């Protein structure tokens, strides 16, 4: 079922901004991915390197580039089952955990997106699996077999943890949480340190070449303008997204910014439902304090870190916390199993399926990504020789050209405003350069997207209106973001 949900309608939507950027980086030469991408982007390069090999084999179509995340998403489900079965020795808890992950709107969505968040989740789960095997090995094997197993599990832990660290910078809190666990239970796991410390040191050595890029990218993130400061609503939205997906698909007609009794009660209902099961799961696991602490640390450390950092520098982005949603789901599953009464368990599973399947139905039938395909086709069909294409979002050239390259472009000149391939905000200082670029041009296209970040005052459009007249305008609306194509002509034409 989880596999079907991740493959269903996989290529039906246009690639949106971030996905096209992923493909653009993956199509660069290897040297650019290793040296230029870390400077231009705010993510480590591993996902782009894997995607680069993937598209060389399968191509760059929407289905093909998203398939990589889907494969990682499918692999995560049985891996979670195995982890939970080892932790709780409970097939029912493992099965319900896998069920929640398989139908999670949050994970289904990112399993259908060409970004690094699901591969990150897989590497975190793999790291967790090898750590758990290292923790439990002392009671399972003896002598030479124990040494060999320790060695194999240590190699697996090193590679999977390094994979997570090179997938996303927020994964740095994974070894933090893992080491906090070992410090907490120092006496119980002291014999493990013989293999754990070398594993941690080697992982750190593998990460050190990235350290300078990490600090540069961190400074880029907290100087950015995409994320908002911490509020009660932003905290509530993290858990609403964990429960119902990135756009609250089940309740996207409800204003979550005002959790009122009437308009927000359905959002509150799911928050209460999942929250109550989470608390029951914590209570029912209290006798297995080590497992409970392990899950809570993996859950709270990355979320708490993003919250605390965001008090000064806004970095909270729920998709980066997708791996922290997994222990949340596990404790919810434990809460369902912990209800004891079989009718209560059945009702919990039924409500879980109803909430998730309703949100997924809304996602599959009502959610549309940015229509760069339609925008590129519209411009291509109405293009004249010597037209100039301007993008208020410099990086908007990337998703536009992903589709525009399929047409005869007549050697069209393109520029980002105020700078190519950048997300710089338009200011009054940039106006003279823009006026110079359009001087003498008979026809100028302005492709407007994400203006709330790059040109909220619509300075670009204002400048064009001084020397040109608006000839045509076409809006391409979607659930994600709207794209507007303006065609300006010299007023005397």
C-alpha positions in Angstrom: 0.0 0.0 0.0 2.8 2.4 0.9 4.5 1.6 -2.4 1.4 2.3 -4.4 0.8 5.6 -2.7 4.4 6.7 -3.4 4.2 5.8 -7.1 0.6 6.8 -7.8 0.5 9.9 -10.1 4.2 10.4 -9.5 4.8 12.4 -12.7 1.4 14.1 -13.0 2.5 17.5 -11.6 4.9 20.0 -13.0 8.3 20.2 -11.3 8.1 23.2 -8.9 10.9 25.6 -8.0 12.9 23.5 -5.6 12.6 20.3 -7.6 13.9 22.0 -10.8 16.8 23.4 -8.8 17.6 19.8 -7.7 17.7 18.6 -11.3 19.7 21.7 -12.4 22.4 21.0 -9.8 22.4 17.3 -10.6 22.9 18.1 -14.3 26.0 20.2 -13.6 29.5 18.7 -14.0 30.8 16.8 -10.9 33.2 19.7 -10.1 30.4 22.2 -10.0 28.3 20.0 -7.7 31.2 19.7 -5.3 32.4 23.3 -5.5 29.7 25.6 -6.8 26.6 24.0 -5.4 27.7 24.4 -1.7 28.2 28.1 -2.3 24.9 28.7 -4.2 22.7 26.4 -2.1 22.1 25.7 1.6 22.3 21.9 1.5 25.1 19.4 1.3 25.8 17.8 -2.1 25.1 14.0 -1.5 21.5 14.0 -2.8 22.5 15.9 -5.9 25.4 13.5 -6.6 23.0 10.5 -6.2 20.4 12.2 -8.4 23.1 13.0 -11.0 23.9 9.3 -11.4 20.1 8.5 -11.3 19.2 10.8 -14.2 22.1 9.7 -16.3 20.6 6.2 -16.2 16.8 7.1 -16.3 16.5 10.6 -17.7 15.2 13.9 -16.4 11.4 13.6 -16.8 9.2 14.4 -13.9 8.5 10.7 -13.1 12.1 9.7 -13.4 13.6 12.4 -11.1 10.9 11.9 -8.4 11.3 8.1 -8.5 14.5 8.3 -6.6 12.8 9.7 -3.5 10.0 7.2 -3.9 12.4 4.3 -3.8 14.0 5.7 -0.6 10.5 6.1 0.8 9.6 2.5 0.0 12.8 1.2 1.6 12.1 3.2 4.8 9.0 1.3 5.6 10.4 -2.2 6.2 13.4 -0.7 7.8 11.2 1.1 10.4 9.3 -2.2 11.0 12.6 -4.0 11.8 13.8 -1.2 14.1 10.5 -1.1 16.1 10.4 -4.9 16.3 13.9 -4.9 17.8 13.1 -2.0 20.2 9.8 -3.4 21.6 9.9 -7.0 20.6 6.4 -6.4 19.5 5.2 -7.3 16.0 2.0 -5.4 16.5 3.8 -2.2 17.4 6.1 -2.6 14.5 3.2 -3.3 12.1 1.2 -0.2 13.2 4.4 2.0 13.0 4.9 0.8 9.4 1.2 1.4 8.7 1.4 5.0 10.0 4.6 5.7 7.9 3.1 4.1 4.8 0.0 6.3 4.8 1.5 9.4 6.3 0.5 12.3 4.0 3.7 14.1 5.1 6.0 11.2 4.0 4.0 10.4 0.8 4.3 14.0 -0.3 8.0 14.2 0.1 8.4 10.7 -1.4 6.9 12.2 -4.5 9.2 15.2 -4.6 12.7 15.5 -6.1 14.4 16.7 -2.9 16.6 15.3 -0.2 14.2 14.9 2.7 13.2 11.3 2.2 16.7 10.1 1.5 17.7 11.9 4.7 15.0 10.0 6.6 16.2 6.7 5.1 19.8 7.4 6.2 18.7 8.4 9.7 16.7 5.2 10.0 19.7 3.2 8.7 22.0 4.9 11.2 19.4 4.1 13.9 19.2 0.5 12.9 23.0 0.0 13.1 23.2 1.8 16.4 20.5 -0.4 17.9 22.3 -3.5 16.6 25.4 -2.3 18.3 23.5 -1.7 21.6 21.9 -5.1 21.6 24.9 -7.2 20.3 26.4 -7.8 23.7 23.5 -10.1 24.7 23.3 -11.9 21.4 26.8 -13.0 20.3 30.0 -14.2 21.8 33.7 -14.2 21.0 34.9 -13.8 17.5 31.3 -13.4 16.1 30.8 -10.5 18.4 34.0 -8.7 17.2 33.0 -9.3 13.6 29.5 -8.1 14.2 30.7 -5.0 16.0 33.0 -4.2 13.1 30.3 -4.6 10.5 27.7 -2.7 12.4 30.2 0.1 13.1 31.0 0.4 9.3 27.3 0.5 8.6 26.8 3.2 11.3 29.6 5.3 10.0 28.4 5.2 6.4 24.8 5.8 7.1 25.4 8.6 9.6 27.8 10.3 7.1 25.1 9.8 4.5 22.6 11.7 6.6 25.1 14.5 7.4 25.8 14.9 3.7 22.1 14.9 2.8 21.1 17.8 5.1 22.8 20.0 7.6 20.1 19.5 10.2 21.2 15.9 10.5 24.1 17.2 12.6 21.6 16.8 15.5 21.3 13.0 14.9 24.7 12.1 16.5 24.0 14.7 19.1 20.8 12.9 20.1 22.5 9.5 19.9 25.4 10.5 22.1 23.1 12.2 24.6 21.4 8.8 24.9 24.7 7.0 25.6 25.8 9.6 28.1 22.4 9.2 29.9 22.9 5.4 30.1 26.7 5.5 30.5 26.8 2.6 33.0 24.6 0.3 31.0 26.5 0.7 27.7 30.1 1.3 28.8 31.4 -1.8 27.0 30.0 -0.4 23.8 32.4 2.6 23.9 35.3 0.5 22.5 33.5 0.5 19.1 31.3 3.5 19.5 34.1 6.1 20.1 36.1 5.1 17.0 32.9 5.1 14.9 32.0 8.6 16.1 35.6 9.8 15.5 35.6 8.4 11.9 32.2 9.9 11.2 33.5 13.3 12.4 36.6 13.0 10.3 34.4 12.3 7.2 32.3 15.4 8.0 35.2 17.8 8.7 35.8 18.6 5.0 32.2 19.9 4.9 32.5 22.0 8.1 33.5 25.3 6.4 30.6 25.0 4.0 28.3 24.2 6.9 29.1 27.4 8.7 28.8 29.4 5.4 25.5 27.9 4.6 24.2 28.3 8.1 24.9 32.0 7.9 23.0 32.1 4.5 20.0 30.5 6.1 19.6 32.8 9.1 20.1 35.8 6.8 17.4 34.6 4.5 13.8 35.6 4.4 11.9 32.4 3.7 11.2 31.2 7.3 9.2 33.0 9.9 9.9 33.6 13.6 8.6 31.2 16.3 4.9 31.7 17.3 2.3 29.5 18.8 0.9 29.0 15.3 4.2 27.9 13.9 4.7 25.3 16.6 1.2 24.0 16.1 1.7 23.9 12.4 4.7 21.6 12.8 2.6 18.9 14.4 -0.4 19.6 12.0 2.0 18.9 9.1 3.3 15.7 10.8 -0.3 14.6 11.0 -1.9 15.9 7.8 0.8 16.8 5.3 2.5 20.1 4.2 -0.6 21.9 3.2 -3.0 20.5 5.9 -4.8 18.8 2.9 -7.6 17.5 5.0 -8.3 20.9 6.4 -6.8 23.4 4.0 -10.0 25.5 4.0 -9.5 26.2 7.7 -7.3 29.0 9.0 -4.8 27.4 11.3 -3.4 30.8 12.2 -6.5 31.3 14.4 -7.2 28.0 16.2 -10.7 29.1 17.1 -13.3 26.7 18.4 -15.3 26.8 15.2 -12.9 27.3 12.2 -10.0 25.5 13.7 -11.7 22.7 15.5 -10.9 20.0 12.9 -7.2 20.9 13.0 -7.5 20.8 16.8 -9.3 17.5 16.6 -6.4 15.8 14.8 -3.8 17.5 17.1 -5.7 16.2 20.1 -6.2 12.7 18.6 -2.5 12.2 17.6 -1.3 14.1 20.7 -3.3 11.8 23.0 -2.0 8.7 21.3 1.5 10.0 21.6 1.1 10.6 25.3 -0.4 7.1 25.8 2.5 5.7 23.9 5.0 7.5 26.2 3.1 6.3 29.3 2.9 2.7 28.0 6.7 2.7 27.3 7.7 4.1 30.7 8.7 0.6 31.9 11.2 0.4 29.0 12.9 3.7 29.9 15.9 3.2 27.7 13.8 2.7 24.5 11.6 5.6 25.5 14.5 7.9 26.1 16.1 6.9 22.8 12.9 7.8 20.8 12.3 11.0 22.7 15.8 12.2 22.1 15.6 11.5 18.4 12.3 13.3 18.4 13.0 16.3 20.6 16.6 17.2 19.9 16.2 18.4 16.3 12.8 20.0 16.9 14.0 21.7 20.1 17.2 22.8 18.4 15.3 24.4 15.5 12.9 26.1 17.9 15.7 27.5 20.1 17.8 28.7 17.1 14.7 30.3 15.5 14.2 32.5 18.6 17.1 34.5 17.2 17.5 33.3 13.6 14.4 31.9 11.9 15.4 28.5 10.5 12.3 26.5 11.3 11.2 24.5 8.3 9.1 21.4 9.0 10.4 19.4 6.0 13.9 19.5 7.5 12.4 17.8 10.6 10.8 15.0 8.6 13.1 12.4 10.2 12.0 13.6 13.7 8.4 12.7 12.8 9.3 8.9 12.7 9.8 8.5 16.5 6.6 10.6 16.8 4.8 8.0 14.7 6.4 5.1 16.6 5.1 6.4 20.0 1.7 7.0 18.4 1.7 3.4 17.3 2.7 2.3 20.7 -0.2 4.4 22.1 -2.6 2.5 19.8 -1.3 -0.9 20.8 -1.2 0.3 24.4 -5.0 0.8 24.5 -5.2 -2.9 25.3 -9.0 -3.1 24.5 -9.2 -4.6 21.0 -12.2 -2.4 20.1 -10.3 0.7 21.2 -7.3 -0.4 19.2 -9.5 -1.0 16.1 -11.1 2.4 16.6 -7.7 4.1 16.8 -6.5 2.4 13.6 -9.7 3.2 11.8 -9.6 6.9 12.8 -5.9 7.0 11.8 -6.7 5.6 8.4 -9.7 8.0 7.9 -7.6 11.1 8.7 -4.6 10.0 6.6 -6.6 8.7 3.6 -8.8 11.8 3.5 -5.8 14.0 3.5 -4.2 11.9 0.7 -7.4 12.1 -1.3 -7.3 15.9 -1.1 -3.6 15.8 -2.1 -4.1 13.6 -5.2 -7.2 15.3 -6.4 -6.9 18.9 -5.4 -3.2 19.8 -5.0 -1.3 21.3 -7.9 2.4 22.3 -7.9 3.7 25.5 -9.6 2.7 25.5 -13.3 6.1 26.2 -14.9 5.2 23.8 -17.7 2.2 26.0 -18.7 4.1 29.2 -18.3 6.9 28.1 -20.5 4.5 26.8 -23.2 2.6 30.1 -23.2 5.8 32.2 -23.6 7.1 29.8 -26.3 3.9 30.0 -28.3 3.9 33.8 -28.2 7.6 34.5 -28.6 9.1 36.8 -31.2 12.7 37.2 -32.3 14.7 39.6 -30.1 12.3 39.3 -27.1 13.9 39.8 -23.7 12.8 37.5 -20.8 13.2 38.9 -17.3 12.6 37.0 -14.0 11.9 38.8 -10.8 13.2 35.7 -9.1 16.6 35.0 -10.5 16.4 31.3 -9.7 13.0 31.3 -11.5 15.0 30.8 -14.7 15.8 27.3 -13.6 12.2 25.8 -13.4 11.1 27.9 -16.4 14.0 26.7 -18.6 13.4 23.0 -17.5 10.3 23.3 -19.7 11.3 26.1 -22.0 14.3 24.1 -23.4 11.8 21.8 -25.0 10.8 24.5 -27.5 12.5 26.5 -30.2 13.6 29.5 -28.1 14.9 31.7 -31.0 18.1 32.3 -29.0 16.1 34.3 -26.5 18.0 36.4 -24.0 17.1 35.8 -20.4 18.1 37.7 -17.2 17.2 37.5 -13.5 16.3 40.7 -11.7 18.4 42.1 -10.1 20.9 39.3 -10.8 20.9 36.0 -12.7 20.5 32.8 -10.6 20.0 34.5 -7.3 17.2 35.3 -4.8 18.3 38.8 -4.0 15.6 41.2 -3.1 14.8 44.0 -5.6 15.7 47.5 -4.3 15.8 51.0 -5.6 19.5 50.7 -6.2 18.8 48.1 -8.9 16.4 50.2 -10.9 19.0 52.0 -13.1 20.5 48.7 -14.2 17.0 47.4 -15.0 16.2 50.5 -17.0 19.4 50.1 -19.0 18.6 46.5 -19.8 15.2 47.2 -21.3 16.2 50.4 -23.1 15.5 50.1 -26.9 13.7 46.7 -26.5 10.5 46.5 -28.4 9.1 43.5 -26.4 9.9 42.4 -22.9 8.5 39.5 -21.0 8.4 39.6 -17.2 8.0 36.3 -15.4 6.7 37.0 -11.9 6.9 34.4 -9.1 7.7 34.4 -5.4 7.5 38.1 -5.5 6.7 38.2 -1.8 10.3 37.3 -1.2 12.2 39.0 -4.1 10.1 42.0 -5.2 7.2 42.6 -2.7 6.9 46.3 -3.9 6.7 45.2 -7.5 9.5 47.6 -8.5 10.3 45.6 -11.6 6.8 45.9 -13.0 6.7 49.6 -12.1 9.9 50.3 -14.1 8.6 48.5 -17.2 5.4 50.4 -17.1 7.3 53.7 -17.4 8.7 52.9 -20.8 6.4 50.1 -22.1 2.8 49.3 -22.2 1.3 46.0 -20.9 0.2 44.0 -24.0 -0.8 40.6 -22.5 -0.9 39.0 -19.1 -1.5 35.4 -18.2 -1.8 34.0 -14.6 -1.0 30.4 -13.8 -2.5 29.7 -10.4 -1.7 26.6 -8.3 -2.0 25.4 -4.7 1.7 26.2 -4.2 2.5 29.5 -5.8 1.2 31.6 -8.7 3.2 32.5 -11.8 2.3 35.5 -13.9 3.6 36.1 -17.4 3.6 39.8 -18.5 4.3 40.9 -22.0 5.3 44.5 -22.4 5.6 46.3 -25.7 6.9 49.7 -26.6 3.9 52.1 -26.2 4.3 53.5 -29.7 4.1 50.1 -31.4 
